[in-house]
Each structure stands twice: as structure tokens, then as C-alpha cells.
Amino acid sequence: MTLPARYTRPAIAFHWLLALLIAGSFAFGLYMVDLPFSPARIKQYNWHKWAGITILTLSALRLLWRLGHRPPALANRTPAWQAKASQATHGLLYLLFFAAPLAGWTYSSAAGFPVVYFGVLQLPDLVARNAELAAALKLTHRVLTYSLAALVMLHVAAALKHQWIDRDRLLARMNPF
């Protein structure tokens, strides 16, 4: 069996870095939302915001890379509906890579909690402080992050289906080793 065409090394690095950051940030977000208000909670929210800004930055770099480097073609035997589903899922993933962190940053701005990247670089507020807007943006951020988590699970399930059921070695395209 011939090896499938692989993604470029930078594309693979972006994929796995973002996968780790998104999974970690989502899990950490689930943990921290129920903490009582305290200096420790503020510190943990800052860590979560740093992860979000890093996700946003890496997503922009990944998209720029992707625009100049086409992904390898799917196997010839891939049904048309699966190819379309793959394209739609990847498009939505990219959209949510930007929308979820931007909603979080905007929520933070509206809530009056500035984003100071790694405690050094204060990022501009995206909107003025506004409690009603903050409440809406908090919900928006939550819906977007849960949507992203659901799409990530779909993405993983599809990859595992290709590996274990179809046995088409699709995972080898994104294997970092």
C-alpha cells in the first residue's frame, strides 16, 4: 500500500498545537466557571484568556499558511458526500477558531476585565464596558465553544472511522512522526 500524501510540516505543527490548546482551554474553561470569585479565579481567567489569544494568533497564522499551501487530496475512493462533509466541517472549524476567542475577548472587554497577554501586553478593548452586552457575549462565547467542541469530536470520530473502518490511512497525512 502506498503512503497517502502528507500535509506540510508547518500545517501538522499548527494542527496539533491548536488541538492541544483548544482541548486544554475548553477543559480549563469548564473547570473555572464554577469557581467562587477570588484572586485565584481571576488568575485562572487570565490563563484562559492567554490561551484564547494564542489560539486566535495561531489560527491566523494557520489560515495564512493554508491559503498558500493546498491540503493533500482525499483518496479517490472517498464518496462525494464525505468530501463535502469534510470541507464543510473544516470550514466551520476555521470559523470557530476565530469566532470563539473573539467572542471571549469581546465579552472580557464588555465585562470590564482587560486582556493583558501573559501579564505584559494589554490588548485593546473591543467594546466599551456594558453589563447587558457582557451577558449576551458570555452566552455567545459559551455557545461557540461548545459548538467548537462538538465539531472537534465529529472531526476526531471521522478520522478514527477512516483509520479503523475504512483503513485508508487518512491519519498518516497528519501524523507528526
CORUR-V664437 format. One line per field, one symbol per residue. ss: DSSP state (H for helix, E for strand, L for the rest). phi: phi as a letter, one per 40 degrees, with the letter a starting at -180 (. if undefined). psi: psi as a letter, one per 30 degrees, with the letter a starting at -180 (. if undefined). A space follows every 50 residues. Layout:
BEGIN
ss=???
phi=???
psi=???
END
This chain:
BEGIN
ss=LLLLLLLLHHHHHHHHHHHHHHHHHHHHHHHHLLLLLLHHHHHHHHHHHH HHHHHHHHHHHHHHHHHHLLLLLLLLLLLHHHHHHHHHHHHHHHHHHHHH HHHHHHHHHHHLLLLEELLLEELLLLLLLLHHHHHHHHHHHHHHHHHHHH HHHHHHHHHHHHHHHHLLLHHHHLLLL
phi=.ccccbccdccccddcccdccccccccccccccccccadccccccccccc cccccccccccccccccbbcccccddccddccccccccccccdddcdccc ccccccddcccgbccbcfgbbcccccaccacccdcccccdcccccccccc ccccccccccccccccfbgdcccbccb
psi=kkklkllleeeeeeeeeeeeeeeeeeeeeeeffgklkleeeeeeeeeeee eeeeeeeeeeeeeeeeffjkllllkfgkkeeeeeeeeeeeeeeeefeeee eeeeeeeeeefgjljjjhgejklkkfllkjeeeeeeeeeeeeeeeeeeee eeeeeeeeeeeeefefhggefffgkf.
END
